[in-house]
């Protein structure tokens, strides 16, 4: 297996997008899709926690 020992260099725009995704999410996941050593996609999936008696009792929806 060929391992690249040099530290990866992120394009400033990509680094900014990753940081924005991380700081804007409270609960959920941020996933990077990589092909041939390059990030080709960033997915952000956010969970929304519903709290309170209306939602717990099923009367809210």
PDB file of N, CA, C, O and CB in Angstrom:
ATOM      1  N   UNK A   1       0.847  -1.179   0.000  1.00  0.00           N
ATOM      2  CA  UNK A   1       0.000   0.000   0.000  1.00  0.00           C
ATOM      3  C   UNK A   1       0.890   1.239   0.000  1.00  0.00           C
ATOM      4  O   UNK A   1       1.835   1.330   0.783  1.00  0.00           O
ATOM      5  CB  UNK A   1      -0.962   0.000   1.223  1.00  0.00           C
ATOM      6  N   UNK A   2       0.593   2.167  -0.855  1.00  0.00           N
ATOM      7  CA  UNK A   2       1.354   3.405  -0.964  1.00  0.00           C
ATOM      8  C   UNK A   2       0.708   4.471  -0.089  1.00  0.00           C
ATOM      9  O   UNK A   2      -0.439   4.852  -0.321  1.00  0.00           O
ATOM     10  CB  UNK A   2       1.437   3.880  -2.437  1.00  0.00           C
ATOM     11  N   UNK A   3       1.428   4.950   0.903  1.00  0.00           N
ATOM     12  CA  UNK A   3       0.887   5.973   1.806  1.00  0.00           C
ATOM     13  C   UNK A   3       1.569   7.297   1.539  1.00  0.00           C
ATOM     14  O   UNK A   3       2.793   7.376   1.434  1.00  0.00           O
ATOM     15  CB  UNK A   3       1.066   5.564   3.287  1.00  0.00           C
ATOM     16  N   UNK A   4       0.767   8.326   1.433  1.00  0.00           N
ATOM     17  CA  UNK A   4       1.291   9.673   1.254  1.00  0.00           C
ATOM     18  C   UNK A   4       1.636  10.218   2.636  1.00  0.00           C
ATOM     19  O   UNK A   4       0.751  10.360   3.480  1.00  0.00           O
ATOM     20  CB  UNK A   4       0.261  10.603   0.509  1.00  0.00           C
ATOM     21  N   UNK A   5       2.897  10.521   2.876  1.00  0.00           N
ATOM     22  CA  UNK A   5       3.312  10.975   4.197  1.00  0.00           C
ATOM     23  C   UNK A   5       3.232  12.486   4.349  1.00  0.00           C
ATOM     24  O   UNK A   5       3.336  12.997   5.464  1.00  0.00           O
ATOM     25  CB  UNK A   5       4.715  10.514   4.479  1.00  0.00           C
ATOM     26  N   UNK A   6       3.051  13.203   3.265  1.00  0.00           N
ATOM     27  CA  UNK A   6       2.936  14.661   3.341  1.00  0.00           C
ATOM     28  C   UNK A   6       1.571  15.038   3.905  1.00  0.00           C
ATOM     29  O   UNK A   6       0.567  14.381   3.627  1.00  0.00           O
ATOM     30  CB  UNK A   6       3.147  15.310   1.945  1.00  0.00           C
ATOM     31  N   UNK A   7       1.550  16.089   4.689  1.00  0.00           N
ATOM     32  CA  UNK A   7       0.279  16.567   5.240  1.00  0.00           C
ATOM     33  C   UNK A   7      -0.605  17.059   4.100  1.00  0.00           C
ATOM     34  O   UNK A   7      -0.132  17.777   3.218  1.00  0.00           O
ATOM     35  CB  UNK A   7       0.511  17.702   6.288  1.00  0.00           C
ATOM     36  N   UNK A   8      -1.882  16.682   4.107  1.00  0.00           N
ATOM     37  CA  UNK A   8      -2.767  17.128   3.032  1.00  0.00           C
ATOM     38  C   UNK A   8      -2.970  18.642   3.081  1.00  0.00           C
ATOM     39  O   UNK A   8      -3.023  19.245   4.153  1.00  0.00           O
ATOM     40  CB  UNK A   8      -4.121  16.411   3.123  1.00  0.00           C
ATOM     41  N   UNK A   9      -3.080  19.229   1.913  1.00  0.00           N
ATOM     42  CA  UNK A   9      -3.308  20.670   1.819  1.00  0.00           C
ATOM     43  C   UNK A   9      -4.738  20.877   1.346  1.00  0.00           C
ATOM     44  O   UNK A   9      -5.121  20.407   0.275  1.00  0.00           O
ATOM     45  CB  UNK A   9      -2.278  21.362   0.848  1.00  0.00           C
ATOM     46  N   UNK A  10      -5.523  21.581   2.151  1.00  0.00           N
ATOM     47  CA  UNK A  10      -6.905  21.868   1.780  1.00  0.00           C
ATOM     48  C   UNK A  10      -6.983  23.215   1.080  1.00  0.00           C
ATOM     49  O   UNK A  10      -6.341  24.185   1.483  1.00  0.00           O
ATOM     50  CB  UNK A  10      -7.822  21.850   3.020  1.00  0.00           C
ATOM     51  N   UNK A  11      -7.770  23.252   0.041  1.00  0.00           N
ATOM     52  CA  UNK A  11      -8.043  24.525  -0.619  1.00  0.00           C
ATOM     53  C   UNK A  11      -8.776  25.402   0.398  1.00  0.00           C
ATOM     54  O   UNK A  11      -9.639  24.902   1.120  1.00  0.00           O
ATOM     55  CB  UNK A  11      -8.894  24.331  -1.948  1.00  0.00           C
ATOM     56  N   UNK A  12      -8.457  26.691   0.473  1.00  0.00           N
ATOM     57  CA  UNK A  12      -9.097  27.564   1.469  1.00  0.00           C
ATOM     58  C   UNK A  12     -10.625  27.557   1.396  1.00  0.00           C
ATOM     59  O   UNK A  12     -11.289  27.638   2.430  1.00  0.00           O
ATOM     60  CB  UNK A  12      -8.601  28.978   1.296  1.00  0.00           C
ATOM     61  N   UNK A  13     -11.189  27.462   0.190  1.00  0.00           N
ATOM     62  CA  UNK A  13     -12.652  27.425   0.063  1.00  0.00           C
ATOM     63  C   UNK A  13     -13.225  26.144   0.662  1.00  0.00           C
ATOM     64  O   UNK A  13     -14.270  26.171   1.312  1.00  0.00           O
ATOM     65  CB  UNK A  13     -13.065  27.544  -1.413  1.00  0.00           C
ATOM     66  N   UNK A  14     -12.541  25.026   0.443  1.00  0.00           N
ATOM     67  CA  UNK A  14     -12.991  23.754   1.007  1.00  0.00           C
ATOM     68  C   UNK A  14     -12.885  23.781   2.522  1.00  0.00           C
ATOM     69  O   UNK A  14     -13.797  23.337   3.219  1.00  0.00           O
ATOM     70  CB  UNK A  14     -12.172  22.584   0.438  1.00  0.00           C
ATOM     71  N   UNK A  15     -11.782  24.299   3.029  1.00  0.00           N
ATOM     72  CA  UNK A  15     -11.614  24.398   4.479  1.00  0.00           C
ATOM     73  C   UNK A  15     -12.713  25.267   5.090  1.00  0.00           C
ATOM     74  O   UNK A  15     -13.247  24.938   6.149  1.00  0.00           O
ATOM     75  CB  UNK A  15     -10.226  24.973   4.824  1.00  0.00           C
ATOM     76  N   UNK A  16     -13.048  26.360   4.436  1.00  0.00           N
ATOM     77  CA  UNK A  16     -14.106  27.248   4.919  1.00  0.00           C
ATOM     78  C   UNK A  16     -15.456  26.520   4.939  1.00  0.00           C
ATOM     79  O   UNK A  16     -16.208  26.633   5.907  1.00  0.00           O
ATOM     80  CB  UNK A  16     -14.193  28.515   4.036  1.00  0.00           C
ATOM     81  N   UNK A  17     -15.763  25.771   3.869  1.00  0.00           N
ATOM     82  CA  UNK A  17     -17.033  25.035   3.802  1.00  0.00           C
ATOM     83  C   UNK A  17     -17.124  23.989   4.915  1.00  0.00           C
ATOM     84  O   UNK A  17     -18.178  23.824   5.531  1.00  0.00           O
ATOM     85  CB  UNK A  17     -17.186  24.354   2.428  1.00  0.00           C
ATOM     86  N   UNK A  18     -16.029  23.291   5.169  1.00  0.00           N
ATOM     87  CA  UNK A  18     -16.020  22.277   6.231  1.00  0.00           C
ATOM     88  C   UNK A  18     -16.229  22.935   7.588  1.00  0.00           C
ATOM     89  O   UNK A  18     -17.027  22.461   8.398  1.00  0.00           O
ATOM     90  CB  UNK A  18     -14.694  21.482   6.220  1.00  0.00           C
ATOM     91  N   UNK A  19     -15.516  24.019   7.834  1.00  0.00           N
ATOM     92  CA  UNK A  19     -15.670  24.725   9.116  1.00  0.00           C
ATOM     93  C   UNK A  19     -17.096  25.241   9.296  1.00  0.00           C
ATOM     94  O   UNK A  19     -17.667  25.116  10.379  1.00  0.00           O
ATOM     95  CB  UNK A  19     -14.674  25.896   9.205  1.00  0.00           C
ATOM     96  N   UNK A  20     -17.676  25.820   8.241  1.00  0.00           N
ATOM     97  CA  UNK A  20     -19.050  26.329   8.328  1.00  0.00           C
ATOM     98  C   UNK A  20     -20.037  25.206   8.618  1.00  0.00           C
ATOM     99  O   UNK A  20     -20.962  25.381   9.410  1.00  0.00           O
ATOM    100  CB  UNK A  20     -19.440  27.044   7.028  1.00  0.00           C
ATOM    101  N   UNK A  21     -19.845  24.058   7.983  1.00  0.00           N
ATOM    102  CA  UNK A  21     -20.729  22.919   8.228  1.00  0.00           C
ATOM    103  C   UNK A  21     -20.621  22.462   9.678  1.00  0.00           C
ATOM    104  O   UNK A  21     -21.630  22.139  10.305  1.00  0.00           O
ATOM    105  CB  UNK A  21     -20.392  21.757   7.276  1.00  0.00           C
ATOM    106  N   UNK A  22     -19.410  22.435  10.208  1.00  0.00           N
ATOM    107  CA  UNK A  22     -19.208  21.968  11.581  1.00  0.00           C
ATOM    108  C   UNK A  22     -19.762  22.933  12.621  1.00  0.00           C
ATOM    109  O   UNK A  22     -20.363  22.499  13.603  1.00  0.00           O
ATOM    110  CB  UNK A  22     -17.739  21.746  11.837  1.00  0.00           C
ATOM    111  N   UNK A  23     -19.571  24.230  12.421  1.00  0.00           N
ATOM    112  CA  UNK A  23     -20.045  25.176  13.437  1.00  0.00           C
ATOM    113  C   UNK A  23     -21.546  25.435  13.334  1.00  0.00           C
ATOM    114  O   UNK A  23     -22.152  25.928  14.285  1.00  0.00           O
ATOM    115  CB  UNK A  23     -19.291  26.491  13.315  1.00  0.00           C
ATOM    116  N   UNK A  24     -22.152  25.110  12.194  1.00  0.00           N
ATOM    117  CA  UNK A  24     -23.578  25.391  12.030  1.00  0.00           C
ATOM    118  C   UNK A  24     -24.470  24.229  12.443  1.00  0.00           C
ATOM    119  O   UNK A  24     -25.694  24.356  12.425  1.00  0.00           O
ATOM    120  CB  UNK A  24     -23.862  25.750  10.603  1.00  0.00           C
ATOM    121  N   UNK A  25     -23.880  23.102  12.814  1.00  0.00           N
ATOM    122  CA  UNK A  25     -24.681  21.930  13.154  1.00  0.00           C
ATOM    123  C   UNK A  25     -24.623  21.693  14.660  1.00  0.00           C
ATOM    124  O   UNK A  25     -23.563  21.790  15.279  1.00  0.00           O
ATOM    125  CB  UNK A  25     -24.186  20.677  12.382  1.00  0.00           C
ATOM    126  N   UNK A  26     -25.774  21.382  15.230  1.00  0.00           N
ATOM    127  CA  UNK A  26     -25.840  21.126  16.666  1.00  0.00           C
ATOM    128  C   UNK A  26     -25.869  19.629  16.956  1.00  0.00           C
ATOM    129  O   UNK A  26     -25.125  19.143  17.808  1.00  0.00           O
ATOM    130  CB  UNK A  26     -27.071  21.802  17.271  1.00  0.00           C
ATOM    131  N   UNK A  27     -26.728  18.904  16.248  1.00  0.00           N
ATOM    132  CA  UNK A  27     -26.813  17.441  16.352  1.00  0.00           C
ATOM    133  C   UNK A  27     -26.844  16.895  14.930  1.00  0.00           C
ATOM    134  O   UNK A  27     -27.636  17.361  14.112  1.00  0.00           O
ATOM    135  CB  UNK A  27     -28.091  16.979  17.179  1.00  0.00           C
ATOM    136  N   UNK A  28     -26.014  15.935  14.626  1.00  0.00           N
ATOM    137  CA  UNK A  28     -26.050  15.346  13.292  1.00  0.00           C
ATOM    138  C   UNK A  28     -24.677  14.921  12.821  1.00  0.00           C
ATOM    139  O   UNK A  28     -23.781  14.647  13.620  1.00  0.00           O
ATOM    140  CB  UNK A  28     -26.643  16.319  12.309  1.00  0.00           C
ATOM    141  N   UNK A  29     -24.527  14.869  11.495  1.00  0.00           N
ATOM    142  CA  UNK A  29     -23.277  14.400  10.916  1.00  0.00           C
ATOM    143  C   UNK A  29     -22.824  15.303   9.780  1.00  0.00           C
ATOM    144  O   UNK A  29     -23.634  15.911   9.080  1.00  0.00           O
ATOM    145  CB  UNK A  29     -23.428  12.970  10.419  1.00  0.00           C
ATOM    146  N   UNK A  30     -21.514  15.373   9.618  1.00  0.00           N
ATOM    147  CA  UNK A  30     -20.894  16.002   8.455  1.00  0.00           C
ATOM    148  C   UNK A  30     -20.028  14.914   7.830  1.00  0.00           C
ATOM    149  O   UNK A  30     -19.148  14.359   8.489  1.00  0.00           O
ATOM    150  CB  UNK A  30     -20.044  17.307   8.843  1.00  0.00           C
ATOM    151  N   UNK A  31     -20.280  14.611   6.560  1.00  0.00           N
ATOM    152  CA  UNK A  31     -19.576  13.537   5.871  1.00  0.00           C
ATOM    153  C   UNK A  31     -18.857  14.089   4.652  1.00  0.00           C
ATOM    154  O   UNK A  31     -19.433  14.839   3.865  1.00  0.00           O
ATOM    155  CB  UNK A  31     -20.550  12.417   5.462  1.00  0.00           C
ATOM    156  N   UNK A  32     -17.593  13.712   4.505  1.00  0.00           N
ATOM    157  CA  UNK A  32     -16.831  14.073   3.314  1.00  0.00           C
ATOM    158  C   UNK A  32     -16.722  12.842   2.430  1.00  0.00           C
ATOM    159  O   UNK A  32     -16.381  11.758   2.905  1.00  0.00           O
ATOM    160  CB  UNK A  32     -15.416  14.626   3.686  1.00  0.00           C
ATOM    161  N   UNK A  33     -17.012  13.006   1.139  1.00  0.00           N
ATOM    162  CA  UNK A  33     -16.859  11.931   0.168  1.00  0.00           C
ATOM    163  C   UNK A  33     -15.573  12.205  -0.605  1.00  0.00           C
ATOM    164  O   UNK A  33     -15.392  13.285  -1.167  1.00  0.00           O
ATOM    165  CB  UNK A  33     -18.107  11.831  -0.795  1.00  0.00           C
ATOM    166  N   UNK A  34     -14.687  11.217  -0.625  1.00  0.00           N
ATOM    167  CA  UNK A  34     -13.366  11.380  -1.233  1.00  0.00           C
ATOM    168  C   UNK A  34     -13.208  10.387  -2.376  1.00  0.00           C
ATOM    169  O   UNK A  34     -13.515   9.205  -2.222  1.00  0.00           O
ATOM    170  CB  UNK A  34     -12.241  11.186  -0.180  1.00  0.00           C
ATOM    171  N   UNK A  35     -12.729  10.864  -3.521  1.00  0.00           N
ATOM    172  CA  UNK A  35     -12.377  10.008  -4.657  1.00  0.00           C
ATOM    173  C   UNK A  35     -10.990  10.402  -5.134  1.00  0.00           C
ATOM    174  O   UNK A  35     -10.694  11.584  -5.304  1.00  0.00           O
ATOM    175  CB  UNK A  35     -13.425  10.130  -5.818  1.00  0.00           C
ATOM    176  N   UNK A  36     -10.157   9.423  -5.344  1.00  0.00           N
ATOM    177  CA  UNK A  36      -8.786   9.657  -5.823  1.00  0.00           C
ATOM    178  C   UNK A  36      -8.047  10.684  -4.973  1.00  0.00           C
ATOM    179  O   UNK A  36      -7.275  11.491  -5.493  1.00  0.00           O
ATOM    180  CB  UNK A  36      -8.809  10.121  -7.275  1.00  0.00           C
ATOM    181  N   UNK A  37      -8.288  10.650  -3.659  1.00  0.00           N
ATOM    182  CA  UNK A  37      -7.589  11.554  -2.753  1.00  0.00           C
ATOM    183  C   UNK A  37      -8.112  12.976  -2.741  1.00  0.00           C
ATOM    184  O   UNK A  37      -7.500  13.853  -2.132  1.00  0.00           O
ATOM    185  CB  UNK A  37      -6.163  11.580  -3.099  1.00  0.00           C
ATOM    186  N   UNK A  38      -9.239  13.223  -3.407  1.00  0.00           N
ATOM    187  CA  UNK A  38      -9.815  14.575  -3.449  1.00  0.00           C
ATOM    188  C   UNK A  38     -11.227  14.553  -2.875  1.00  0.00           C
ATOM    189  O   UNK A  38     -11.989  13.619  -3.125  1.00  0.00           O
ATOM    190  CB  UNK A  38      -9.829  15.129  -4.902  1.00  0.00           C
ATOM    191  N   UNK A  39     -11.570  15.575  -2.113  1.00  0.00           N
ATOM    192  CA  UNK A  39     -12.927  15.707  -1.588  1.00  0.00           C
ATOM    193  C   UNK A  39     -13.820  16.139  -2.737  1.00  0.00           C
ATOM    194  O   UNK A  39     -13.591  17.178  -3.356  1.00  0.00           O
ATOM    195  CB  UNK A  39     -12.994  16.731  -0.395  1.00  0.00           C
ATOM    196  N   UNK A  40     -14.849  15.329  -3.023  1.00  0.00           N
ATOM    197  CA  UNK A  40     -15.752  15.669  -4.119  1.00  0.00           C
ATOM    198  C   UNK A  40     -17.145  16.057  -3.633  1.00  0.00           C
ATOM    199  O   UNK A  40     -17.952  16.582  -4.399  1.00  0.00           O
ATOM    200  CB  UNK A  40     -15.855  14.507  -5.076  1.00  0.00           C
ATOM    201  N   UNK A  41     -17.422  15.793  -2.351  1.00  0.00           N
ATOM    202  CA  UNK A  41     -18.763  16.081  -1.849  1.00  0.00           C
ATOM    203  C   UNK A  41     -18.723  16.252  -0.345  1.00  0.00           C
ATOM    204  O   UNK A  41     -17.965  15.573   0.348  1.00  0.00           O
ATOM    205  CB  UNK A  41     -19.748  14.965  -2.236  1.00  0.00           C
ATOM    206  N   UNK A  42     -19.542  17.161   0.158  1.00  0.00           N
ATOM    207  CA  UNK A  42     -19.717  17.370   1.592  1.00  0.00           C
ATOM    208  C   UNK A  42     -21.208  17.237   1.869  1.00  0.00           C
ATOM    209  O   UNK A  42     -22.019  17.963   1.295  1.00  0.00           O
ATOM    210  CB  UNK A  42     -19.157  18.779   2.061  1.00  0.00           C
ATOM    211  N   UNK A  43     -21.565  16.311   2.745  1.00  0.00           N
ATOM    212  CA  UNK A  43     -22.962  16.111   3.136  1.00  0.00           C
ATOM    213  C   UNK A  43     -23.130  16.528   4.584  1.00  0.00           C
ATOM    214  O   UNK A  43     -22.311  16.188   5.438  1.00  0.00           O
ATOM    215  CB  UNK A  43     -23.401  14.631   2.936  1.00  0.00           C
ATOM    216  N   UNK A  44     -24.201  17.272   4.856  1.00  0.00           N
ATOM    217  CA  UNK A  44     -24.519  17.649   6.233  1.00  0.00           C
ATOM    218  C   UNK A  44     -25.939  17.191   6.515  1.00  0.00           C
ATOM    219  O   UNK A  44     -26.871  17.540   5.790  1.00  0.00           O
ATOM    220  CB  UNK A  44     -24.362  19.198   6.466  1.00  0.00           C
ATOM    221  N   UNK A  45     -26.095  16.414   7.563  1.00  0.00           N
ATOM    222  CA  UNK A  45     -27.403  15.922   7.969  1.00  0.00           C
ATOM    223  C   UNK A  45     -27.625  16.353   9.408  1.00  0.00           C
ATOM    224  O   UNK A  45     -26.891  15.943  10.307  1.00  0.00           O
ATOM    225  CB  UNK A  45     -27.513  14.366   7.812  1.00  0.00           C
ATOM    226  N   UNK A  46     -28.635  17.178   9.621  1.00  0.00           N
ATOM    227  CA  UNK A  46     -28.866  17.706  10.959  1.00  0.00           C
ATOM    228  C   UNK A  46     -30.097  17.072  11.580  1.00  0.00           C
ATOM    229  O   UNK A  46     -31.141  16.937  10.943  1.00  0.00           O
ATOM    230  CB  UNK A  46     -29.018  19.225  10.919  1.00  0.00           C
ATOM    231  N   UNK A  47     -29.947  16.691  12.831  1.00  0.00           N
ATOM    232  CA  UNK A  47     -31.054  16.144  13.610  1.00  0.00           C
ATOM    233  C   UNK A  47     -31.689  17.287  14.386  1.00  0.00           C
ATOM    234  O   UNK A  47     -30.993  18.169  14.889  1.00  0.00           O
ATOM    235  CB  UNK A  47     -30.575  15.004  14.572  1.00  0.00           C
ATOM    236  N   UNK A  48     -32.990  17.266  14.478  1.00  0.00           N
ATOM    237  CA  UNK A  48     -33.700  18.276  15.261  1.00  0.00           C
ATOM    238  C   UNK A  48     -34.358  17.555  16.429  1.00  0.00           C
ATOM    239  O   UNK A  48     -35.212  16.690  16.235  1.00  0.00           O
ATOM    240  CB  UNK A  48     -34.763  19.056  14.389  1.00  0.00           C
ATOM    241  N   UNK A  49     -33.959  17.913  17.634  1.00  0.00           N
ATOM    242  CA  UNK A  49     -34.501  17.286  18.838  1.00  0.00           C
ATOM    243  C   UNK A  49     -35.812  17.980  19.200  1.00  0.00           C
ATOM    244  O   UNK A  49     -35.838  19.179  19.477  1.00  0.00           O
ATOM    245  CB  UNK A  49     -33.481  17.361  20.025  1.00  0.00           C
ATOM    246  N   UNK A  50     -36.886  17.218  19.195  1.00  0.00           N
ATOM    247  CA  UNK A  50     -38.189  17.748  19.564  1.00  0.00           C
ATOM    248  C   UNK A  50     -38.421  17.444  21.034  1.00  0.00           C
ATOM    249  O   UNK A  50     -38.390  16.287  21.453  1.00  0.00           O
ATOM    250  CB  UNK A  50     -39.323  17.145  18.676  1.00  0.00           C
ATOM    251  N   UNK A  51     -38.650  18.479  21.804  1.00  0.00           N
ATOM    252  CA  UNK A  51     -38.826  18.303  23.240  1.00  0.00           C
ATOM    253  C   UNK A  51     -40.109  18.994  23.670  1.00  0.00           C
ATOM    254  O   UNK A  51     -40.613  19.884  22.985  1.00  0.00           O
ATOM    255  CB  UNK A  51     -37.610  18.859  24.027  1.00  0.00           C
ATOM    256  N   UNK A  52     -40.614  18.582  24.786  1.00  0.00           N
ATOM    257  CA  UNK A  52     -41.805  19.205  25.336  1.00  0.00           C
ATOM    258  C   UNK A  52     -42.964  18.228  25.360  1.00  0.00           C
ATOM    259  O   UNK A  52     -42.960  17.239  24.627  1.00  0.00           O
ATOM    260  CB  UNK A  52     -42.176  20.442  24.538  1.00  0.00           C
ATOM    261  N   UNK A  53     -43.958  18.497  26.196  1.00  0.00           N
ATOM    262  CA  UNK A  53     -45.081  17.562  26.364  1.00  0.00           C
ATOM    263  C   UNK A  53     -45.911  17.384  25.099  1.00  0.00           C
ATOM    264  O   UNK A  53     -46.462  16.304  24.886  1.00  0.00           O
ATOM    265  CB  UNK A  53     -45.975  18.036  27.478  1.00  0.00           C
ATOM    266  N   UNK A  54     -46.019  18.396  24.259  1.00  0.00           N
ATOM    267  CA  UNK A  54     -46.826  18.280  23.043  1.00  0.00           C
ATOM    268  C   UNK A  54     -46.276  17.194  22.134  1.00  0.00           C
ATOM    269  O   UNK A  54     -47.039  16.396  21.589  1.00  0.00           O
ATOM    270  CB  UNK A  54     -46.875  19.618  22.297  1.00  0.00           C
ATOM    271  N   UNK A  55     -44.975  17.158  21.966  1.00  0.00           N
ATOM    272  CA  UNK A  55     -44.373  16.182  21.073  1.00  0.00           C
ATOM    273  C   UNK A  55     -44.302  14.801  21.708  1.00  0.00           C
ATOM    274  O   UNK A  55     -44.474  13.800  21.014  1.00  0.00           O
ATOM    275  CB  UNK A  55     -42.990  16.633  20.667  1.00  0.00           C
ATOM    276  N   UNK A  56     -44.055  14.725  23.002  1.00  0.00           N
ATOM    277  CA  UNK A  56     -43.945  13.422  23.662  1.00  0.00           C
ATOM    278  C   UNK A  56     -45.277  12.695  23.702  1.00  0.00           C
ATOM    279  O   UNK A  56     -45.313  11.468  23.609  1.00  0.00           O
ATOM    280  CB  UNK A  56     -43.411  13.590  25.073  1.00  0.00           C
ATOM    281  N   UNK A  57     -46.376  13.434  23.839  1.00  0.00           N
ATOM    282  CA  UNK A  57     -47.691  12.813  23.926  1.00  0.00           C
ATOM    283  C   UNK A  57     -48.300  12.547  22.558  1.00  0.00           C
ATOM    284  O   UNK A  57     -49.368  11.942  22.468  1.00  0.00           O
ATOM    285  CB  UNK A  57     -48.618  13.682  24.730  1.00  0.00           C
ATOM    286  N   UNK A  58     -47.644  12.985  21.500  1.00  0.00           N
ATOM    287  CA  UNK A  58     -48.155  12.751  20.155  1.00  0.00           C
ATOM    288  C   UNK A  58     -49.215  13.743  19.724  1.00  0.00           C
ATOM    289  O   UNK A  58     -49.819  13.570  18.665  1.00  0.00           O
ATOM    290  CB  UNK A  58     -48.709  11.379  20.065  1.00  0.00           C
ATOM    291  N   UNK A  59     -49.457  14.772  20.509  1.00  0.00           N
ATOM    292  CA  UNK A  59     -50.506  15.720  20.168  1.00  0.00           C
ATOM    293  C   UNK A  59     -50.054  16.860  19.278  1.00  0.00           C
ATOM    294  O   UNK A  59     -50.868  17.697  18.887  1.00  0.00           O
ATOM    295  CB  UNK A  59     -51.081  16.276  21.402  1.00  0.00           C
ATOM    296  N   UNK A  60     -48.779  16.909  18.953  1.00  0.00           N
ATOM    297  CA  UNK A  60     -48.268  18.049  18.197  1.00  0.00           C
ATOM    298  C   UNK A  60     -48.380  17.918  16.697  1.00  0.00           C
ATOM    299  O   UNK A  60     -48.359  18.920  15.982  1.00  0.00           O
ATOM    300  CB  UNK A  60     -46.863  18.271  18.544  1.00  0.00           C
ATOM    301  N   UNK A  61     -48.498  16.699  16.213  1.00  0.00           N
ATOM    302  CA  UNK A  61     -48.521  16.525  14.758  1.00  0.00           C
ATOM    303  C   UNK A  61     -49.763  15.772  14.369  1.00  0.00           C
ATOM    304  O   UNK A  61     -49.984  15.514  13.186  1.00  0.00           O
ATOM    305  CB  UNK A  61     -47.263  15.786  14.257  1.00  0.00           C
TER     306      UNK A  61
END
